[in-house]
Amino acid sequence: MRILSYNPGHDGAVAFLENGRLIMSIEAEKDSNHRYSPLGISDVLDAIGEIDDIPDVICAGG
């Protein structure tokens, strides 16, 4: 199962899991160096660009 999960708000992040293993994670705070940064659309597009196949589930948090 492929799961794409994102939290666009406070401490924004995108994660992609495949068969229970973390494949990729992008955290807004790590890229911008601003604490508690929200996730930008460019971060989401970067994450989608890293995925080879359509996820089975898309989860939103926040």
PQR file with spaces between the fields and no chain letter, atoms N, CA, C, O and H, PARSE charges and radii, in Angstrom:
ATOM       1  N    MET     1       0.835   -1.176    0.000 -0.4000 1.5000
ATOM       2  CA   MET     1       0.000    0.000    0.000 -0.0000 2.0000
ATOM       3  C    MET     1       0.879    1.238    0.000  0.5500 1.7000
ATOM       4  O    MET     1       1.859    1.312    0.741 -0.5500 1.4000
ATOM       5  N    ARG     2       0.531    2.203   -0.825 -0.4000 1.5000
ATOM       6  CA   ARG     2       1.258    3.481   -0.925 -0.0000 2.0000
ATOM       7  C    ARG     2       0.400    4.586   -0.312  0.5500 1.7000
ATOM       8  O    ARG     2      -0.751    4.778   -0.704 -0.5500 1.4000
ATOM       9  H    ARG     2      -0.265    2.143   -1.427  0.4000 1.0000
ATOM      10  N    ILE     3       0.971    5.309    0.653 -0.4000 1.5000
ATOM      11  CA   ILE     3       0.245    6.355    1.371 -0.0000 2.0000
ATOM      12  C    ILE     3       1.011    7.665    1.248  0.5500 1.7000
ATOM      13  O    ILE     3       2.197    7.735    1.570 -0.5500 1.4000
ATOM      14  H    ILE     3       1.906    5.152    0.971  0.4000 1.0000
ATOM      15  N    LEU     4       0.321    8.703    0.777 -0.4000 1.5000
ATOM      16  CA   LEU     4       0.866   10.055    0.749 -0.0000 2.0000
ATOM      17  C    LEU     4       0.130   10.851    1.821  0.5500 1.7000
ATOM      18  O    LEU     4      -1.097   10.957    1.790 -0.5500 1.4000
ATOM      19  H    LEU     4      -0.642    8.646    0.516  0.4000 1.0000
ATOM      20  N    SER     5       0.869   11.403    2.756 -0.4000 1.5000
ATOM      21  CA   SER     5       0.276   12.129    3.872 -0.0000 2.0000
ATOM      22  C    SER     5       0.873   13.526    3.932  0.5500 1.7000
ATOM      23  O    SER     5       2.074   13.713    3.735 -0.5500 1.4000
ATOM      24  H    SER     5       1.865   11.317    2.781  0.4000 1.0000
ATOM      25  N    TYR     6       0.012   14.508    4.208 -0.4000 1.5000
ATOM      26  CA   TYR     6       0.531   15.867    4.337 -0.0000 2.0000
ATOM      27  C    TYR     6      -0.200   16.645    5.420  0.5500 1.7000
ATOM      28  O    TYR     6      -1.377   16.421    5.705 -0.5500 1.4000
ATOM      29  H    TYR     6      -0.963   14.356    4.369  0.4000 1.0000
ATOM      30  N    ASN     7       0.544   17.562    6.006 -0.4000 1.5000
ATOM      31  CA   ASN     7       0.020   18.492    6.998 -0.0000 2.0000
ATOM      32  C    ASN     7       0.422   19.878    6.506  0.5500 1.7000
ATOM      33  O    ASN     7       1.586   20.257    6.631 -0.5500 1.4000
ATOM      34  H    ASN     7       1.499   17.745    5.775  0.4000 1.0000
ATOM      35  N    PRO     8      -0.522   20.644    5.945 -0.5600 1.5000
ATOM      36  CA   PRO     8      -0.146   21.924    5.351  0.2800 2.0000
ATOM      37  C    PRO     8       0.098   23.055    6.352  0.5500 1.7000
ATOM      38  O    PRO     8       0.681   24.075    5.983 -0.5500 1.4000
ATOM      39  N    GLY     9      -0.324   22.905    7.584 -0.4000 1.5000
ATOM      40  CA   GLY     9      -0.251   24.002    8.554 -0.0000 2.0000
ATOM      41  C    GLY     9       1.009   24.006    9.385  0.5500 1.7000
ATOM      42  O    GLY     9       2.105   23.747    8.888 -0.5500 1.4000
ATOM      43  H    GLY     9      -0.798   22.077    7.883  0.4000 1.0000
ATOM      44  N    HIS    10       0.835   24.302   10.651 -0.4000 1.5000
ATOM      45  CA   HIS    10       1.908   24.397   11.644 -0.0000 2.0000
ATOM      46  C    HIS    10       2.830   23.172   11.564  0.5500 1.7000
ATOM      47  O    HIS    10       2.359   22.036   11.615 -0.5500 1.4000
ATOM      48  H    HIS    10      -0.055   24.512   11.055  0.4000 1.0000
ATOM      49  N    ASP    11       4.130   23.404   11.441 -0.4000 1.5000
ATOM      50  CA   ASP    11       5.109   22.310   11.265 -0.0000 2.0000
ATOM      51  C    ASP    11       4.756   21.443   10.069  0.5500 1.7000
ATOM      52  O    ASP    11       4.746   20.216   10.168 -0.5500 1.4000
ATOM      53  H    ASP    11       4.513   24.327   11.400  0.4000 1.0000
ATOM      54  N    GLY    12       4.468   22.075    8.944 -0.4000 1.5000
ATOM      55  CA   GLY    12       4.036   21.372    7.734 -0.0000 2.0000
ATOM      56  C    GLY    12       5.022   20.315    7.261  0.5500 1.7000
ATOM      57  O    GLY    12       6.237   20.473    7.382 -0.5500 1.4000
ATOM      58  H    GLY    12       4.477   23.072    8.864  0.4000 1.0000
ATOM      59  N    ALA    13       4.468   19.232    6.717 -0.4000 1.5000
ATOM      60  CA   ALA    13       5.296   18.138    6.207 -0.0000 2.0000
ATOM      61  C    ALA    13       4.511   17.298    5.212  0.5500 1.7000
ATOM      62  O    ALA    13       3.280   17.269    5.230 -0.5500 1.4000
ATOM      63  H    ALA    13       3.481   19.104    6.619  0.4000 1.0000
ATOM      64  N    VAL    14       5.254   16.612    4.339 -0.4000 1.5000
ATOM      65  CA   VAL    14       4.702   15.625    3.419 -0.0000 2.0000
ATOM      66  C    VAL    14       5.507   14.356    3.635  0.5500 1.7000
ATOM      67  O    VAL    14       6.732   14.405    3.750 -0.5500 1.4000
ATOM      68  H    VAL    14       6.254   16.635    4.325  0.4000 1.0000
ATOM      69  N    ALA    15       4.824   13.221    3.691 -0.4000 1.5000
ATOM      70  CA   ALA    15       5.509   11.933    3.843 -0.0000 2.0000
ATOM      71  C    ALA    15       4.892   10.932    2.885  0.5500 1.7000
ATOM      72  O    ALA    15       3.690   10.967    2.622 -0.5500 1.4000
ATOM      73  H    ALA    15       3.829   13.181    3.598  0.4000 1.0000
ATOM      74  N    PHE    16       5.713   10.050    2.372 -0.4000 1.5000
ATOM      75  CA   PHE    16       5.251    8.979    1.495 -0.0000 2.0000
ATOM      76  C    PHE    16       5.719    7.650    2.075  0.5500 1.7000
ATOM      77  O    PHE    16       6.911    7.441    2.299 -0.5500 1.4000
ATOM      78  H    PHE    16       6.690   10.022    2.585  0.4000 1.0000
ATOM      79  N    LEU    17       4.763    6.758    2.314 -0.4000 1.5000
ATOM      80  CA   LEU    17       5.056    5.429    2.850 -0.0000 2.0000
ATOM      81  C    LEU    17       4.642    4.375    1.829  0.5500 1.7000
ATOM      82  O    LEU    17       3.621    4.509    1.153 -0.5500 1.4000
ATOM      83  H    LEU    17       3.794    6.928    2.132  0.4000 1.0000
ATOM      84  N    GLU    18       5.441    3.342    1.734 -0.4000 1.5000
ATOM      85  CA   GLU    18       5.115    2.222    0.856 -0.0000 2.0000
ATOM      86  C    GLU    18       5.315    0.933    1.637  0.5500 1.7000
ATOM      87  O    GLU    18       6.410    0.631    2.110 -0.5500 1.4000
ATOM      88  H    GLU    18       6.270    3.234    2.283  0.4000 1.0000
ATOM      89  N    ASN    19       4.226    0.182    1.758 -0.4000 1.5000
ATOM      90  CA   ASN    19       4.243   -1.076    2.508 -0.0000 2.0000
ATOM      91  C    ASN    19       4.821   -0.904    3.918  0.5500 1.7000
ATOM      92  O    ASN    19       5.605   -1.730    4.388 -0.5500 1.4000
ATOM      93  H    ASN    19       3.336    0.428    1.374  0.4000 1.0000
ATOM      94  N    GLY    20       4.419    0.180    4.577 -0.4000 1.5000
ATOM      95  CA   GLY    20       4.828    0.410    5.959 -0.0000 2.0000
ATOM      96  C    GLY    20       6.214    0.994    6.144  0.5500 1.7000
ATOM      97  O    GLY    20       6.672    1.148    7.276 -0.5500 1.4000
ATOM      98  H    GLY    20       3.782    0.850    4.195  0.4000 1.0000
ATOM      99  N    ARG    21       6.896    1.324    5.048 -0.4000 1.5000
ATOM     100  CA   ARG    21       8.247    1.901    5.142 -0.0000 2.0000
ATOM     101  C    ARG    21       8.230    3.336    4.654  0.5500 1.7000
ATOM     102  O    ARG    21       7.624    3.643    3.627 -0.5500 1.4000
ATOM     103  H    ARG    21       6.524    1.199    4.128  0.4000 1.0000
ATOM     104  N    LEU    22       8.898    4.218    5.391 -0.4000 1.5000
ATOM     105  CA   LEU    22       9.015    5.614    4.980 -0.0000 2.0000
ATOM     106  C    LEU    22       9.949    5.697    3.779  0.5500 1.7000
ATOM     107  O    LEU    22      11.115    5.312    3.860 -0.5500 1.4000
ATOM     108  H    LEU    22       9.391    3.969    6.225  0.4000 1.0000
ATOM     109  N    ILE    23       9.433    6.196    2.679 -0.4000 1.5000
ATOM     110  CA   ILE    23      10.218    6.321    1.451 -0.0000 2.0000
ATOM     111  C    ILE    23      10.774    7.740    1.308  0.5500 1.7000
ATOM     112  O    ILE    23      11.918    7.928    0.894 -0.5500 1.4000
ATOM     113  H    ILE    23       8.485    6.509    2.613  0.4000 1.0000
ATOM     114  N    MET    24       9.949    8.739    1.658 -0.4000 1.5000
ATOM     115  CA   MET    24      10.336   10.122    1.465 -0.0000 2.0000
ATOM     116  C    MET    24       9.595   10.999    2.468  0.5500 1.7000
ATOM     117  O    MET    24       8.442   10.735    2.809 -0.5500 1.4000
ATOM     118  H    MET    24       9.020    8.586    1.994  0.4000 1.0000
ATOM     119  N    SER    25      10.276   12.052    2.937 -0.4000 1.5000
ATOM     120  CA   SER    25       9.660   13.005    3.843 -0.0000 2.0000
ATOM     121  C    SER    25      10.228   14.392    3.559  0.5500 1.7000
ATOM     122  O    SER    25      11.439   14.561    3.414 -0.5500 1.4000
ATOM     123  H    SER    25      11.213   12.267    2.660  0.4000 1.0000
ATOM     124  N    ILE    26       9.335   15.386    3.482 -0.4000 1.5000
ATOM     125  CA   ILE    26       9.749   16.774    3.300 -0.0000 2.0000
ATOM     126  C    ILE    26       9.117   17.576    4.424  0.5500 1.7000
ATOM     127  O    ILE    26       7.905   17.521    4.630 -0.5500 1.4000
ATOM     128  H    ILE    26       8.351   15.249    3.600  0.4000 1.0000
ATOM     129  N    GLU    27       9.949   18.328    5.157 -0.4000 1.5000
ATOM     130  CA   GLU    27       9.462   19.155    6.252 -0.0000 2.0000
ATOM     131  C    GLU    27       9.741   20.616    5.929  0.5500 1.7000
ATOM     132  O    GLU    27      10.877   20.984    5.628 -0.5500 1.4000
ATOM     133  H    GLU    27      10.933   18.372    4.989  0.4000 1.0000
ATOM     134  N    ALA    28       8.703   21.448    5.990 -0.4000 1.5000
ATOM     135  CA   ALA    28       8.855   22.868    5.654 -0.0000 2.0000
ATOM     136  C    ALA    28       9.881   23.553    6.548  0.5500 1.7000
ATOM     137  O    ALA    28      10.673   24.366    6.072 -0.5500 1.4000
ATOM     138  H    ALA    28       7.781   21.148    6.235  0.4000 1.0000
ATOM     139  N    GLU    29       9.872   23.234    7.820 -0.4000 1.5000
ATOM     140  CA   GLU    29      10.793   23.873    8.762 -0.0000 2.0000
ATOM     141  C    GLU    29      12.251   23.586    8.394  0.5500 1.7000
ATOM     142  O    GLU    29      13.110   24.456    8.537 -0.5500 1.4000
ATOM     143  H    GLU    29       9.229   22.573    8.207  0.4000 1.0000
ATOM     144  N    LYS    30      12.528   22.378    7.925 -0.4000 1.5000
ATOM     145  CA   LYS    30      13.908   22.013    7.586 -0.0000 2.0000
ATOM     146  C    LYS    30      14.392   22.755    6.344  0.5500 1.7000
ATOM     147  O    LYS    30      15.570   23.101    6.246 -0.5500 1.4000
ATOM     148  H    LYS    30      11.830   21.672    7.809  0.4000 1.0000
ATOM     149  N    ASP    31      13.481   23.003    5.389 -0.4000 1.5000
ATOM     150  CA   ASP    31      13.883   23.657    4.145 -0.0000 2.0000
ATOM     151  C    ASP    31      13.987   25.169    4.271  0.5500 1.7000
ATOM     152  O    ASP    31      14.844   25.790    3.641 -0.5500 1.4000
ATOM     153  H    ASP    31      12.524   22.723    5.469  0.4000 1.0000
ATOM     154  N    SER    32      13.113   25.769    5.085 -0.4000 1.5000
ATOM     155  CA   SER    32      13.079   27.233    5.180 -0.0000 2.0000
ATOM     156  C    SER    32      13.885   27.778    6.354  0.5500 1.7000
ATOM     157  O    SER    32      14.215   28.963    6.395 -0.5500 1.4000
ATOM     158  H    SER    32      12.417   25.265    5.596  0.4000 1.0000
ATOM     159  N    ASN    33      14.200   26.903    7.309 -0.4000 1.5000
ATOM     160  CA   ASN    33      14.889   27.285    8.531 -0.0000 2.0000
ATOM     161  C    ASN    33      14.054   28.175    9.446  0.5500 1.7000
ATOM     162  O    ASN    33      14.581   28.720   10.416 -0.5500 1.4000
ATOM     163  H    ASN    33      13.932   25.940    7.276  0.4000 1.0000
ATOM     164  N    HIS    34      12.768   28.331    9.157 -0.4000 1.5000
ATOM     165  CA   HIS    34      11.871   29.078   10.031 -0.0000 2.0000
ATOM     166  C    HIS    34      11.090   28.080   10.872  0.5500 1.7000
ATOM     167  O    HIS    34      10.504   27.135   10.345 -0.5500 1.4000
ATOM     168  H    HIS    34      12.341   27.888    8.370  0.4000 1.0000
ATOM     169  N    ARG    35      11.086   28.292   12.155 -0.4000 1.5000
ATOM     170  CA   ARG    35      10.395   27.383   13.055 -0.0000 2.0000
ATOM     171  C    ARG    35       8.882   27.464   12.858  0.5500 1.7000
ATOM     172  O    ARG    35       8.331   28.547   12.659 -0.5500 1.4000
ATOM     173  H    ARG    35      11.561   29.061   12.583  0.4000 1.0000
ATOM     174  N    TYR    36       8.225   26.322   12.914 -0.4000 1.5000
ATOM     175  CA   TYR    36       6.765   26.198   12.779 -0.0000 2.0000
ATOM     176  C    TYR    36       6.253   26.634   11.409  0.5500 1.7000
ATOM     177  O    TYR    36       5.115   27.090   11.297 -0.5500 1.4000
ATOM     178  H    TYR    36       8.672   25.442   13.075  0.4000 1.0000
ATOM     179  N    SER    37       7.060   26.505   10.380 -0.4000 1.5000
ATOM     180  CA   SER    37       6.668   26.936    9.043 -0.0000 2.0000
ATOM     181  C    SER    37       5.543   26.087    8.470  0.5500 1.7000
ATOM     182  O    SER    37       5.512   24.872    8.666 -0.5500 1.4000
ATOM     183  H    SER    37       7.984   26.134   10.470  0.4000 1.0000
ATOM     184  N    PRO    38       4.613   26.735    7.758 -0.5600 1.5000
ATOM     185  CA   PRO    38       3.596   25.955    7.045  0.2800 2.0000
ATOM     186  C    PRO    38       4.208   25.358    5.778  0.5500 1.7000
ATOM     187  O    PRO    38       5.274   25.783    5.332 -0.5500 1.4000
ATOM     188  N    LEU    39       3.537   24.394    5.218 -0.4000 1.5000
ATOM     189  CA   LEU    39       3.986   23.748    3.992 -0.0000 2.0000
ATOM     190  C    LEU    39       3.522   24.572    2.801  0.5500 1.7000
ATOM     191  O    LEU    39       2.353   24.951    2.738 -0.5500 1.4000
ATOM     192  H    LEU    39       2.670   24.049    5.580  0.4000 1.0000
ATOM     193  N    GLY    40       4.399   24.852    1.870 -0.4000 1.5000
ATOM     194  CA   GLY    40       4.048   25.599    0.667 -0.0000 2.0000
ATOM     195  C    GLY    40       3.668   24.667   -0.471  0.5500 1.7000
ATOM     196  O    GLY    40       4.001   23.483   -0.441 -0.5500 1.4000
ATOM     197  H    GLY    40       5.349   24.544    1.922  0.4000 1.0000
ATOM     198  N    ILE    41       2.982   25.184   -1.461 -0.4000 1.5000
ATOM     199  CA   ILE    41       2.578   24.369   -2.606 -0.0000 2.0000
ATOM     200  C    ILE    41       3.799   23.816   -3.332  0.5500 1.7000
ATOM     201  O    ILE    41       3.738   22.717   -3.884 -0.5500 1.4000
ATOM     202  H    ILE    41       2.711   26.147   -1.485  0.4000 1.0000
ATOM     203  N    SER    42       4.895   24.548   -3.343 -0.4000 1.5000
ATOM     204  CA   SER    42       6.104   24.041   -4.003 -0.0000 2.0000
ATOM     205  C    SER    42       6.636   22.794   -3.294  0.5500 1.7000
ATOM     206  O    SER    42       7.174   21.896   -3.941 -0.5500 1.4000
ATOM     207  H    SER    42       4.945   25.441   -2.895  0.4000 1.0000
ATOM     208  N    ASP    43       6.487   22.735   -1.967 -0.4000 1.5000
ATOM     209  CA   ASP    43       6.900   21.548   -1.214 -0.0000 2.0000
ATOM     210  C    ASP    43       6.043   20.337   -1.595  0.5500 1.7000
ATOM     211  O    ASP    43       6.556   19.230   -1.761 -0.5500 1.4000
ATOM     212  H    ASP    43       6.050   23.465   -1.442  0.4000 1.0000
ATOM     213  N    VAL    44       4.737   20.562   -1.730 -0.4000 1.5000
ATOM     214  CA   VAL    44       3.828   19.477   -2.112 -0.0000 2.0000
ATOM     215  C    VAL    44       4.151   18.996   -3.524  0.5500 1.7000
ATOM     216  O    VAL    44       4.186   17.791   -3.769 -0.5500 1.4000
ATOM     217  H    VAL    44       4.321   21.462   -1.595  0.4000 1.0000
ATOM     218  N    LEU    45       4.384   19.909   -4.446 -0.4000 1.5000
ATOM     219  CA   LEU    45       4.720   19.529   -5.818 -0.0000 2.0000
ATOM     220  C    LEU    45       6.054   18.789   -5.886  0.5500 1.7000
ATOM     221  O    LEU    45       6.200   17.846   -6.664 -0.5500 1.4000
ATOM     222  H    LEU    45       4.356   20.889   -4.247  0.4000 1.0000
ATOM     223  N    ASP    46       7.023   19.207   -5.080 -0.4000 1.5000
ATOM     224  CA   ASP    46       8.303   18.486   -5.022 -0.0000 2.0000
ATOM     225  C    ASP    46       8.087   17.051   -4.556  0.5500 1.7000
ATOM     226  O    ASP    46       8.688   16.121   -5.095 -0.5500 1.4000
ATOM     227  H    ASP    46       6.904   19.972   -4.448  0.4000 1.0000
ATOM     228  N    ALA    47       7.233   16.873   -3.560 -0.4000 1.5000
ATOM     229  CA   ALA    47       6.956   15.535   -3.033 -0.0000 2.0000
ATOM     230  C    ALA    47       6.275   14.667   -4.085  0.5500 1.7000
ATOM     231  O    ALA    47       6.641   13.506   -4.271 -0.5500 1.4000
ATOM     232  H    ALA    47       6.745   17.628   -3.123  0.4000 1.0000
ATOM     233  N    ILE    48       5.291   15.228   -4.767 -0.4000 1.5000
ATOM     234  CA   ILE    48       4.585   14.466   -5.810 -0.0000 2.0000
ATOM     235  C    ILE    48       5.546   14.080   -6.927  0.5500 1.7000
ATOM     236  O    ILE    48       5.428   12.999   -7.502 -0.5500 1.4000
ATOM     237  H    ILE    48       4.994   16.171   -4.616  0.4000 1.0000
ATOM     238  N    GLY    49       6.494   14.957   -7.235 -0.4000 1.5000
ATOM     239  CA   GLY    49       7.489   14.662   -8.265 -0.0000 2.0000
ATOM     240  C    GLY    49       8.410   13.509   -7.911  0.5500 1.7000
ATOM     241  O    GLY    49       9.004   12.899   -8.800 -0.5500 1.4000
ATOM     242  H    GLY    49       6.590   15.835   -6.768  0.4000 1.0000
ATOM     243  N    GLU    50       8.541   13.198   -6.619 -0.4000 1.5000
ATOM     244  CA   GLU    50       9.394   12.096   -6.166 -0.0000 2.0000
ATOM     245  C    GLU    50       8.703   10.733   -6.233  0.5500 1.7000
ATOM     246  O    GLU    50       9.362    9.698   -6.133 -0.5500 1.4000
ATOM     247  H    GLU    50       8.059   13.693   -5.897  0.4000 1.0000
ATOM     248  N    ILE    51       7.393   10.731   -6.401 -0.4000 1.5000
ATOM     249  CA   ILE    51       6.617    9.486   -6.368 -0.0000 2.0000
ATOM     250  C    ILE    51       6.507    8.905   -7.773  0.5500 1.7000
ATOM     251  O    ILE    51       6.173    9.613   -8.724 -0.5500 1.4000
ATOM     252  H    ILE    51       6.858   11.572   -6.482  0.4000 1.0000
ATOM     253  N    ASP    52       6.794    7.596   -7.897 -0.4000 1.5000
ATOM     254  CA   ASP    52       6.759    6.935   -9.198 -0.0000 2.0000
ATOM     255  C    ASP    52       5.362    6.471   -9.605  0.5500 1.7000
ATOM     256  O    ASP    52       5.090    6.312  -10.795 -0.5500 1.4000
ATOM     257  H    ASP    52       7.065    7.021   -7.125  0.4000 1.0000
ATOM     258  N    ASP    53       4.485    6.255   -8.648 -0.4000 1.5000
ATOM     259  CA   ASP    53       3.167    5.700   -8.933 -0.0000 2.0000
ATOM     260  C    ASP    53       2.108    6.437   -8.120  0.5500 1.7000
ATOM     261  O    ASP    53       2.429    7.108   -7.140 -0.5500 1.4000
ATOM     262  H    ASP    53       4.706    6.384   -7.681  0.4000 1.0000
ATOM     263  N    ILE    54       0.868    6.313   -8.521 -0.4000 1.5000
ATOM     264  CA   ILE    54      -0.234    6.962   -7.820 -0.0000 2.0000
ATOM     265  C    ILE    54      -0.412    6.307   -6.452  0.5500 1.7000
ATOM     266  O    ILE    54      -0.435    5.079   -6.359 -0.5500 1.4000
ATOM     267  H    ILE    54       0.608    5.767   -9.318  0.4000 1.0000
ATOM     268  N    PRO    55      -0.542    7.119   -5.371 -0.5600 1.5000
ATOM     269  CA   PRO    55      -0.751    6.538   -4.047  0.2800 2.0000
ATOM     270  C    PRO    55      -2.124    5.874   -3.939  0.5500 1.7000
ATOM     271  O    PRO    55      -3.071    6.267   -4.621 -0.5500 1.4000
ATOM     272  N    ASP    56      -2.219    4.863   -3.073 -0.4000 1.5000
ATOM     273  CA   ASP    56      -3.503    4.220   -2.810 -0.0000 2.0000
ATOM     274  C    ASP    56      -4.364    5.089   -1.901  0.5500 1.7000
ATOM     275  O    ASP    56      -5.591    5.075   -2.000 -0.5500 1.4000
ATOM     276  H    ASP    56      -1.450    4.544   -2.519  0.4000 1.0000
ATOM     277  N    VAL    57      -3.717    5.848   -1.012 -0.4000 1.5000
ATOM     278  CA   VAL    57      -4.406    6.687   -0.047 -0.0000 2.0000
ATOM     279  C    VAL    57      -3.697    8.034    0.045  0.5500 1.7000
ATOM     280  O    VAL    57      -2.468    8.104    0.032 -0.5500 1.4000
ATOM     281  H    VAL    57      -2.720    5.859   -0.931  0.4000 1.0000
ATOM     282  N    ILE    58      -4.493    9.111    0.140 -0.4000 1.5000
ATOM     283  CA   ILE    58      -3.948   10.435    0.419 -0.0000 2.0000
ATOM     284  C    ILE    58      -4.575   10.908    1.721  0.5500 1.7000
ATOM     285  O    ILE    58      -5.798   10.958    1.853 -0.5500 1.4000
ATOM     286  H    ILE    58      -5.492    9.054    0.151  0.4000 1.0000
ATOM     287  N    CYS    59      -3.723   11.256    2.683 -0.4000 1.5000
ATOM     288  CA   CYS    59      -4.188   11.668    4.014 -0.0000 2.0000
ATOM     289  C    CYS    59      -3.844   13.134    4.240  0.5500 1.7000
ATOM     290  O    CYS    59      -2.778   13.589    3.824 -0.5500 1.4000
ATOM     291  H    CYS    59      -2.729   11.215    2.575  0.4000 1.0000
ATOM     292  N    ALA    60      -4.721   13.869    4.887 -0.4000 1.5000
ATOM     293  CA   ALA    60      -4.462   15.251    5.252 -0.0000 2.0000
ATOM     294  C    ALA    60      -4.585   15.389    6.757  0.5500 1.7000
ATOM     295  O    ALA    60      -5.508   14.847    7.365 -0.5500 1.4000
ATOM     296  H    ALA    60      -5.587   13.500    5.225  0.4000 1.0000
ATOM     297  N    GLY    61      -3.662   16.106    7.349 -0.4000 1.5000
ATOM     298  CA   GLY    61      -3.690   16.345    8.781 -0.0000 2.0000
ATOM     299  C    GLY    61      -3.673   17.817    9.073  0.5500 1.7000
ATOM     300  O    GLY    61      -3.644   18.642    8.160 -0.5500 1.4000
ATOM     301  H    GLY    61      -2.912   16.546    6.855  0.4000 1.0000
ATOM     302  N    GLY    62      -3.691   18.147   10.329 -0.4000 1.5000
ATOM     303  CA   GLY    62      -3.563   19.535   10.703 -0.0000 2.0000
ATOM     304  C    GLY    62      -4.807   20.025   11.301  0.5500 1.7000
ATOM     305  O    GLY    62      -4.890   21.192   11.684 -0.5500 1.4000
ATOM     306  H    GLY    62      -3.715   17.477   11.071  0.4000 1.0000
